[in-house]
Amino acid sequence: MNILSSWEAQTTELIRLIDEEVKDSEKRVNELLVERNSLVEALKIYRQRIGTQYAKAVQSLRPQDFEGKTIREMLRLIAERNDKIVVVKDATKLLKEAKVFGTPEHADSMVYSILGRSPEFTRIGRGIFRLNGAKQREKQTVKRKGIPGLKQAILELKTVNPDMTKDDISDTLIRRGFDFQGKSPKRAVHMAWVNLGYAKQEKQPKMRLLTVNEFQKEHSQK
């Protein structure tokens, strides 16, 4: 009898503990539902103010819209189609699909760098930038350092195609109508090329494997 009473008491206590867990679980479920509803409302606001517009902007752009443009100009185009807003994650995905990056694994850092350095864009949130159209301010800032935007244009071209030579760069910029401000394009590109450190890379000796005949000839002379 005592054994049975002890078992009943333990079972009753287990039932009580389970009931408490159920209440706690129901409370947690209610908390999760509140959080979920808050996120749903936030998502609704995002879609109304940014998301839907951005989706329309992305759908309206085609890879051929980016032809002949620098990455910064592409980002400006995206912003102009989206009420001056650029969402880095989506913009990078769009540019990857357009195959504008020579090294896609560096695409995110490249887009962040361009948006962060350009006075045309202002960071308004995590991964979100606004186009403020400060072209005049950009010219005033870069004027003392040389031709405005030249180094950035060279960096972008080399990122898209690392094999481009100095002459390839100058020819491409000339075709695009880059403003060299009356200076010689070849000389201007050369100066920027040297300042960016590409000239040093060209001077590094290249290793070449010897052919079998060359190897035998070299060792026969020793």
N, C-alpha and C positions, 0 to 999 in steps of 0.2 A: 504493500500500500504506500509506503513512504517513497519507494522507487518511482511508482506511478505518479505520485504528487510532484516529485522533483522534476520528472520529465514534462509534466503538464506546465509547471511554472516556467521551465526553460523555454518551452515552445511558445507560451504566452508572451514571454519577453522578446523572443525572436519576432513574433508577429507585430509587437509594438515598435520594434526597431525598424522593421520593414515599412510599417505605416509612416514613420518619421522620414524614412528615405524617400518614400513616394511623395510626401508633402514637399520635401526639399527639391525633389526632381521637378514637381509641378511648378514650384516657385522659379526654378532655374529655367524651365521651359517658357514660362511667362516672360522672364527677363530676356531670353533669346528672341522671343517674338517681338518684344518692344524694340530691341536692337535691329532686328530684321526690318520692321516697319519703318524705322528711322532711315536705314540705308536705302530702302525702296523709295522713300520721299526724296532723299538726297540724289539718287540716281535719276529720278524724274526731273528734278530741277536742272541737273547737269545736262540731260538730254534736251531739255527745252532751251537752255541758254547756250550750250556749247556743243554737245554731242551730236544732235541732229544736224546742226549747221555744218559741223566738221565732216560728218558722213557725206553730206551733199557735196561739200568742197572736194573731198577725196574722190567721189564718184565722177565729178566733172573734170578731173585732171587725167591726162593721158601721158605716157612716156614721151611722146613727141613734143609735148608742151615744154619739156625740160631741155630740148636740144639747143646747143649753143649757149647755155646759161651756166654760170658758176653755181656752186651749191648754195651760196648765200642768196643769189637771185632766185633759185628754186624755192628756198624757204620763204622768201618775200612773196613769191607767187602764191604759195599755199596760204600764207597769212591773208593776202588780199582776197582770196576766195572764201575766207572763213572769218569775216568780221574782225580782221587784224589779229587773230589768235593762232598760235602754233603749239600743238601738243607734240612734244618731242618723240614720244614712243610711236605715235601714229605717223608722224612726218618721216621718221627714219624708216619705218616699214614701207611707206609709199616710195621713198627714194631707192630702197633696196630692190623693190619690184621693178623699178625703172632701170636698174643695173647701172647706177651712176657712180658706184664706189668700186675702186680697183681692189680694195681690201675690205670686204663687208664686215669683218670682225671688228674693225675700228670705226664703223659707221656712227654708233651712238656717241662716242667721245668726240668725233669730228663735228657732229651736229651741235652738241652741247657747247663745244669750243667756239664755233662760229656765232651761235646765238648769244653766248655770254660775252664775247668780245665786241660784237657789233653794236654801236650806239643806236642802230635802227631798231633794236629789240630790247624790251625790258622784261625781266623775270617777274611774273605776278603770282607764281605758285610753283609747287614741286612739279617740274617737267612741263611747265606751261609758260610761254612767252607771248608778249604782245608787241605788235609792230607799231612803233611810234613815229616812223617816218622822219627820223632826225638825220637826213642826208647832209644838210649843211653843217651840222655839228660834227659829223664824221670827217668832212673835208678839213675843217679847222683843226681837228685833233691830229690828223695824220700829216698835215701839210708840212710840218717841220721835219718829218722823218723821210720825206721823199714823195714820190708820186702816190697819191691816195689809192689804196686798195691793190697796189701792184704785188706786194709780197703775199697778201692773202690770196690773190688770184693764182699766183705761182704755186703756193702750197696746195690749193684745192686741185689744180691740174695734176700735180705730182701725186696727190692722194688717189685720184681717180685712175691715173696711169703712171706708175712709178718709173716706167722706162722712157718717159718723154725727156728729150734732150733740151738744152738751152735754146737751140734754134727752133725746135718743135714748139716750145712755149711761146717764143716771140711771134712765130708765124700764126699760131692759134689766136693769140691776143689781138694781133693785127686784123685777122679775119673777123673777129668779133667786134671790132670797132672800139677797142679799149682806148681810153683817153690818156695818152702819154704826155699831154700838156705841151706839145710842140717839141719834146725831146726825142732823140733818136731811140726808137724801140729796142734795137739790138743792144745799144749801150745801157739803156735803162734796165733791161732784163738782166744784162751781165752784172751790173752793180748789185741788183737785188739778189741775183743768183749767188754771188760771192758772200753777201751778208747773211744769207740763209745757210751757208755752209756746204752747198752742193758742189762748189769748185773743189773743195778738199776731197770729196768722195771720188771725183773724177781722177784725181792724181794718185789715188791708191793703186799700187801695182796689182795686176790680175794674175792669178796662178794659172798655169797651163800644164796639162799632163804631157809628158814626152811620149812620142810614138816609139814603137819597138826599135825601128832603125836608128832614131836619134839616140835612144838609150845605149844601144850597142856601139854606136859611133863614139859617143862621149866616153864610154868606159874603155874602148880600144885605144884611145889616145893617152890614157893614163899609164 
